[in-house]
Amino acid sequence: MNKGKLLFKLKEFYALEVYQVDLYTSQAKSVEETHIKRSFERKAQIEQQHVDYFFARIKELGSDVSTISKSAFAAAGFVSGKGVGLMGLDDRYKSGIILENEAVSMYHNFIKEANQDPELEDLTKQLWYFMVDEEQHQFWFKEQLSRFASVHV
């Protein structure tokens, strides 16, 4: 994969992860129930690890993310989090499933591309780990939605 395409992909995933950090942080602040609050906080911590990884890889390649784009994605996550905060828990879980499904799909596609370049073996391995994190978030949302539905029948 050429450097330009790799940088584009890394920045794309950096933006996705910044969005998720701020979305989950906003959601954590908008719920009272401790288990749900801590789960959103933990998701934000995990997504922040992803942000940090992508930021470091971008810097290693001699590039950076602009403050404007970083701020824009952080603001989008914050606003989305506030909007989702107005929803009921069932709709929050459904939104989480949709978001995580998209993230898993994006990771899957990036893995297929990166896997074709032997020089990106370490990146590919890390992408697999991050995709598993996103799958675990998705499974949590599905489980919570299932529990919610069985209690609110």
N, C-alpha and C positions, 0 to 999 in steps of 0.2 A: 504494500500500500504506500503510495507516495506521501511525502510529508504534508503537503497541503490538504489532502483528503483526510489523513490521520488527525491533523489539527482540527479540521472542521468537525469530525466525529467526536473528538475529545471535548470540544467546546459545546457541542450539542448535548452531550451527556452531563457536562458540568452544569449547563443551564437547567436541564431536567432535575438534577439533584438539588440545586439551589431552590428551585420551585418547591420540591417536596419538603425540604427542611422547613421552609417558612410556612407551608401549608400545615404540616403536622404540628409545628410550634404554635400556630394560631389556634388549631383545634384543641390542643392540650389546654390552652388558656381559657377555652370556652366551655369546658365541661367540668362538672363538680365531682362525679363519681371517680374515686381514686384509681381503680383498675384501668378504666378507659383513659384517664388523664395520663397515668404513667406509661401506658402503652403508646399513646401518641408522642410523649416525650422520648421514649426509647426509639421509636421509629425516626424521629428527628435526629437523634444522636447517630443512628446507623447511617442515615442519609448524609449527615455531615461528614462522616468518614469517607463516603463516596465522593463528596465535593472536594475534600482535601486531597484525595488521590488524583482526581482529574486535574485539579489545579496544579499539583506538583508535576504531573506528566506534561501539561501544557508548558510550564516554565522550563522543564528539561529540554523541550524542543525549541526553546528560545522565543516563545511567544507569551502572551498574557491575555487575560480577559479584561475587557474594558470595564471601568467602574460603572459606566452607564448601563451596560448590558447586565452586569451583576445586580445592580440596584433594581433594574426593571424586573428581572425574574424574581428577586426577593419580594418586591412589591406585589407582583402577580400572585405569588404564593400566599402572602399576607392577606390580600383582598379575597382570594379564593377561600382561604381559611375562615375569614369573617363571614363570607357568604354561606359557606357550608355550616358554620356555627349557628346559622338561623334555621337550619334544617333539623328534622328529627333524627334520632340515632339511626333508624333504618335507612334513611336517605344518605346519611354520612357513610354508612357501610357500603351501600351500593356505589356511591361515588368513589370510595376507596378501591373497591374491586375494579372499577373501570380504569382508574388511574394506574393501578398496579398492573393490570392486564396490559395496558399500553407500554408501561416500562419494561415488563418481561418481554414483550414482543420486540421492542427496540433493542434490548440487550441480546436477544436471540439472533437478530439480524446482524448486529455488530460482531458478535462472536463468529458467525459464519464468514464474514469478511476478513476479520483479523486472523482467523485460523488458517487462512490461505497463505499467510506470510510467516515463515519460520522465525523471522526476527521479532515478531510480536507475540512470541510464546508466553512471556510473562504477563503481557497485557491480556491476552486471551484467558489465561488462568484467573486473573483478577476479575475479568468480566463475568466469568462463570460464578465466582463467589458473590458478586453484586447481584446477578440475576437470581441466585438462590435467596438472597436477602429480600428481594422484591417479591418473589414467590411466597416467602414466609409471611410477608405483610399481607399479600393477597389472601392467603389461607386464613389468617387471623380475621380479616374483614368478613370472609365467607362464614366462618364459624360464629362470629358475633351476630351476623345477620340471621343465621339459622336459630341461634338462641333467642334473639329478639322476636323472631316470627313465632316461635313456639310459646313464648310467654305472653305475647300480645294477640293471641288468636281470638 
